[in-house]
Amino acid sequence: MRSIQLDFPVKDFNGYDFAYKIRAGYLLSDMFSQVGSSTFFITFNFVVKSLNLINKARFIYSSGMCNETEIMDIIESFIDDQKAFRALKHPPNSHFLAFKRMESAFDKLLKEWSLSFRLSLSKHGYDGLMELCCDNHFLISHYDDSSVIENMAIVSPIDLLTNKLTRPNTNNAVWLMPQKFYSEQYFETWVVTKIEEIEVDVPYFIKCFDLPNLNILTSTELSSIKKQITNLITPFKTEVEKWATLCYQSNGNSQFINIVLPTMAGLQATIDENEIIKHLKSTPAGCISAPIYMGEISPLILWKYYFEMNVLDEPTYEGLIKDYDSVPNYSVPIMLFTSPQDGLVLGLNIDLDEESETVDKIISSNKKHINID
């Protein structure tokens, strides 16, 4: 089984849901591909340690992840001042000392912001994911060629969304989607939620299994669980891979009903019987389980979603729609992650900028200015 998450930046971004699907994709797949803004969160600690002060400032400024206006203004001012200072061939000693004091204060500011940001990343589930990327089962890349992450592989979102092979094992993938995807804004037709009502060309989502709170596991624990369950869930992965291939060829509803669904009991038992997960579920923060649904949708639904999320621009989206009738009919396999106790309810248009009241904003900093003595 191969799976993919294509995520995107949003205002006041909360990465908890995206990090959760990364962890689930890593555990359940033979190959998981993460494409999009989460690559910044995964690699932040690693990248920021390797940069000097001015490049660190440019990195933070260009990323768009700092929503503190005053800090952003200070970074912009420092970049300009640093450029002007470097242009001086023989700066007076007073200028040199003043710049060094400013540089020291600025370095302190960035360290404070970076520490706050790293703590937020840890809380939202990104801590340790960089270590998992060294595993051959987990690939990260970006879809924006203006990415500030050096040497990051760039893939085309339109190629991903039309099932083109962009990197090894990115085609024929199951798409991991958040609950907010299941909205009336994108699903304008009836959606089947009962096995006996599944039919060709009608989107469906069927409850398949539950997962505990994976975001509080360490990377070592995640890696250990994967090693322990990989062979045990081979029937699930093998049949889902066949199902996904059939979806992209035409549709896979018969394979899903007759072959994929019978593997779910074994998958759930393997998850529930794992000793690390048992311990996780014995803790207050880890005992909450989230229901996972699987099914097929038209690529039109997926395209509309990523157009609304600004991953596809208008000309590209309109081109896809215009050419739709000329391409072979196929469906997209989906794994839909829903919140505990919510069940599968077709939601109204939900603003992705609105976050749960129980989760803090991913970026917070009390420092508003630089003090230079």
C-alpha positions in Angstrom: 0.0 0.0 0.0 1.2 3.5 -0.8 -0.4 6.6 0.5 0.0 10.4 0.2 -0.8 13.6 2.0 -0.8 16.8 0.0 -1.2 19.7 2.5 -1.1 23.4 2.3 -0.5 26.5 4.4 -3.4 28.3 5.9 -3.7 31.4 8.2 -3.0 30.6 11.8 -2.1 27.1 10.7 -2.7 24.3 13.1 -0.7 21.3 12.0 -2.2 18.7 14.4 -4.4 17.0 11.9 -1.7 17.0 9.2 0.8 15.5 11.6 -1.7 12.8 12.7 -2.2 11.6 9.1 1.6 11.6 8.5 2.0 9.3 11.4 -0.9 7.1 10.4 0.4 6.9 6.8 3.8 6.0 8.0 2.5 3.2 10.2 0.0 1.7 7.7 1.8 2.0 4.4 4.6 0.4 2.5 5.4 3.9 1.2 4.1 7.2 2.5 4.7 10.4 0.7 4.3 13.8 2.4 4.0 16.8 0.0 3.4 20.4 1.0 3.7 22.7 3.9 4.3 20.0 6.5 7.8 19.6 5.0 8.6 22.9 6.6 7.5 21.7 10.1 9.3 18.4 9.7 12.6 19.9 8.7 12.5 23.1 10.8 14.8 22.0 13.6 17.3 20.4 11.2 17.4 23.4 8.8 17.5 26.2 11.3 20.5 24.7 13.1 22.5 24.7 9.9 22.0 28.4 9.1 23.9 31.5 10.0 22.0 34.5 11.4 21.2 36.2 8.2 20.1 33.1 6.4 18.1 32.0 9.4 16.3 35.4 9.2 15.6 34.9 5.5 14.4 31.4 6.2 11.9 32.5 8.8 10.8 35.6 6.9 10.3 33.7 3.6 8.4 30.8 5.2 5.4 32.9 6.1 5.1 30.9 9.3 5.7 33.8 11.7 2.4 35.7 12.2 3.9 38.3 14.5 3.8 41.5 12.5 6.4 43.4 14.6 8.8 40.5 14.4 8.4 40.3 10.7 9.1 44.1 10.4 12.2 43.7 12.6 13.5 40.8 10.4 12.9 42.9 7.2 14.6 45.9 8.8 17.6 43.8 9.9 18.0 42.2 6.4 18.1 45.7 4.9 20.5 47.0 7.6 22.8 44.0 7.2 23.0 44.6 3.5 23.8 48.3 4.0 26.4 47.5 6.6 28.1 44.9 4.4 28.3 47.5 1.6 30.5 49.7 3.8 34.2 49.1 2.9 35.6 50.7 6.1 32.9 51.2 8.7 33.8 53.4 11.6 34.4 51.5 14.8 31.3 53.1 16.4 29.2 51.7 13.5 30.8 48.3 13.8 30.1 48.1 17.5 26.5 49.3 17.1 25.8 46.8 14.4 27.3 44.0 16.5 25.0 44.9 19.5 22.0 45.0 17.1 23.1 41.6 15.7 23.4 40.1 19.1 19.9 41.3 20.1 18.5 40.1 16.9 20.0 36.7 17.3 18.4 36.5 20.7 15.0 37.4 19.3 15.2 34.7 16.6 16.3 32.1 19.2 13.3 33.0 21.4 10.9 32.7 18.5 12.5 29.5 17.2 12.3 27.9 20.7 8.6 28.8 20.9 8.0 27.5 17.4 9.8 24.2 18.2 7.7 23.7 21.3 4.6 24.2 19.3 5.7 21.7 16.6 6.3 19.2 19.3 2.9 19.7 20.8 1.2 19.3 17.5 2.9 16.1 16.6 5.9 17.0 14.4 8.6 16.2 16.9 10.8 13.4 15.6 9.3 13.1 12.2 12.6 14.2 10.6 14.2 11.0 12.0 11.5 8.9 10.3 12.2 10.5 7.0 15.5 8.6 6.9 13.4 5.5 6.6 12.9 4.3 3.1 9.1 4.1 3.8 8.7 7.8 4.2 9.4 10.5 1.5 9.0 14.3 1.9 8.8 16.8 -0.9 7.3 20.2 -1.7 4.9 21.4 -4.5 6.0 25.0 -4.6 9.3 25.9 -6.4 9.6 29.0 -4.2 10.1 26.7 -1.1 12.7 28.0 1.3 13.9 24.5 2.0 17.1 24.0 0.1 17.5 20.7 -1.8 13.9 19.8 -1.2 12.5 17.7 -4.0 9.7 19.6 -5.9 6.7 17.8 -7.3 3.9 19.1 -9.4 0.5 19.2 -7.7 -1.3 18.7 -11.0 0.8 15.6 -11.7 0.0 14.2 -8.3 -3.7 15.0 -8.7 -3.8 13.3 -12.1 -1.9 10.2 -10.9 1.3 10.9 -12.8 4.4 9.2 -11.5 6.5 12.1 -10.0 8.6 10.2 -7.5 8.9 6.5 -6.9 5.6 5.1 -5.5 3.7 8.4 -5.6 1.2 7.1 -8.3 -1.8 4.8 -7.5 -1.7 6.1 -3.9 -4.5 6.3 -1.3 -5.1 9.9 -0.5 -5.2 10.8 3.3 -7.8 13.5 3.8 -9.0 15.5 6.8 -12.6 15.6 8.1 -12.9 19.2 6.8 -12.6 17.7 3.3 -16.0 16.0 3.7 -18.0 19.2 3.2 -21.0 20.2 1.1 -18.7 22.6 -0.7 -17.0 19.7 -2.5 -19.5 16.9 -2.2 -22.5 18.1 -4.1 -23.9 14.7 -4.7 -25.2 11.9 -2.5 -22.5 10.0 -0.6 -23.0 6.3 0.2 -22.2 5.3 3.8 -23.7 1.8 3.7 -22.0 -1.2 2.1 -25.1 -2.5 0.4 -25.7 0.9 -1.3 -22.3 1.1 -3.0 -22.5 1.5 -6.8 -20.3 2.6 -9.7 -19.8 6.4 -10.0 -21.3 7.2 -6.7 -18.9 8.4 -3.9 -18.8 6.3 -0.8 -17.2 6.2 2.6 -17.3 3.1 4.9 -16.1 3.0 8.5 -13.1 0.6 8.5 -11.1 0.9 11.7 -10.0 3.2 14.6 -6.7 4.7 15.5 -5.6 6.1 18.9 -3.8 9.4 19.5 -0.7 8.8 17.5 0.6 12.3 17.9 1.9 11.8 21.4 4.1 8.9 20.4 7.8 9.4 20.0 9.6 8.7 16.7 11.2 5.7 18.4 7.8 4.3 19.4 6.4 4.9 16.0 9.3 3.1 14.4 9.0 0.2 16.8 5.3 -0.2 16.2 5.8 -0.2 12.4 8.4 -2.9 12.7 6.1 -5.0 14.9 3.0 -4.7 12.8 4.4 -4.5 9.2 4.2 -8.3 8.5 1.0 -8.7 10.5 -1.0 -6.2 8.4 0.4 -7.4 5.0 -3.1 -8.7 3.9 -4.5 -5.2 4.5 -1.7 -3.4 2.6 -1.7 -5.9 -0.2 -5.4 -5.8 -0.9 -5.6 -2.0 -0.5 -2.8 -1.7 -3.1 -4.8 -3.8 -5.5 -8.0 -1.8 -4.8 -6.2 1.5 -5.4 -4.8 0.3 -8.7 -8.3 -0.7 -9.8 -9.7 2.7 -8.7 -7.3 4.5 -11.0 -8.1 2.1 -13.9 -11.9 2.5 -13.5 -13.4 1.7 -10.1 -12.6 -0.6 -7.3 -15.9 -1.0 -5.4 -16.2 -4.8 -5.9 -12.6 -5.3 -4.7 -13.3 -3.0 -1.7 -16.5 -4.8 -0.7 -15.4 -8.4 -1.2 -11.6 -8.3 -0.5 -10.6 -5.1 1.3 -13.2 -4.9 4.0 -12.6 -8.5 5.2 -9.0 -7.5 6.1 -10.2 -4.7 8.5 -10.9 -7.0 11.4 -7.3 -8.3 11.3 -5.9 -4.8 11.0 -7.9 -3.6 14.0 -6.9 -6.6 16.1 -3.2 -6.0 15.3 -3.5 -2.4 16.2 -5.4 -3.1 19.5 -3.0 -5.9 20.5 0.2 -4.0 20.0 1.9 -3.5 23.4 3.0 0.1 22.8 -0.5 1.0 21.6 -2.0 -0.8 24.6 0.1 1.4 26.8 -0.8 4.5 24.8 -4.5 3.8 25.2 -4.1 3.4 28.9 -3.1 7.0 29.3 -5.7 9.9 29.4 -4.2 11.6 26.3 -3.9 8.4 24.3 -7.1 6.6 25.0 -9.2 8.6 22.5 -9.7 6.8 19.2 -10.6 8.3 15.9 -12.7 6.5 13.3 -11.2 6.1 9.9 -13.3 5.8 6.8 -12.3 4.5 3.3 -13.9 4.9 0.0 -13.8 6.3 -3.6 -14.6 9.7 -5.0 -14.5 11.4 -8.4 -11.3 13.2 -9.2 -13.5 16.3 -9.7 -14.1 16.4 -6.0 -10.4 16.2 -5.2 -9.5 18.9 -7.8 -12.2 21.3 -6.5 -10.9 20.9 -2.9 -7.3 21.7 -3.9 -8.4 24.6 -6.1 -10.3 26.1 -3.1 -7.2 25.5 -1.0 -5.1 27.5 -3.5 -2.9 24.5 -4.4 -4.2 24.7 -8.0 -4.5 28.0 -9.7 -7.6 29.0 -11.7 -6.2 28.3 -15.2 -4.9 24.9 -14.2 -8.1 24.0 -12.5 -10.2 25.1 -15.4 -7.9 23.2 -17.8 -8.5 20.0 -15.8 -12.3 20.5 -15.8 -12.2 21.2 -19.6 -10.3 18.1 -20.4 -12.1 15.8 -17.9 -14.4 14.2 -20.5 -11.4 13.2 -22.7 -9.6 11.2 -20.1 -10.5 7.6 -19.1 -13.1 7.4 -16.3 -11.5 6.6 -12.9 -12.0 7.1 -9.2 -9.6 8.2 -6.4 -9.1 6.0 -3.3 -9.5 7.9 -0.1 -8.7 7.3 3.6 -10.8 9.9 5.5 -9.8 10.8 9.1 -12.7 11.9 11.3 -12.7 13.3 14.9 -13.6 11.0 17.8 -17.3 10.7 18.4 -18.3 12.9 15.5 -18.9 10.1 13.0 -19.3 10.8 9.4 -21.5 13.9 8.9 -21.5 15.9 5.7 -20.4 19.2 7.0 -21.2 22.7 5.9 -18.5 24.9 4.3 -15.9 25.1 7.1 -13.3 27.9 7.1 -9.9 26.1 7.4 -8.6 29.2 9.2 -10.8 28.4 12.2 -9.1 26.1 14.6 -10.3 24.1 17.6 -10.6 26.0 20.8 -8.6 23.3 22.6 -5.5 23.7 20.5 -3.3 26.8 20.7 -2.0 28.5 17.6 1.1 26.9 16.3 3.1 30.0 16.5 3.3 32.1 19.7 5.9 34.6 20.9 5.9 37.1 23.6 8.8 39.0 22.2 7.7 42.1 20.3 10.9 44.2 19.9 14.6 44.2 20.2 16.2 46.0 23.1 19.7 47.3 22.4 21.6 48.5 25.4 
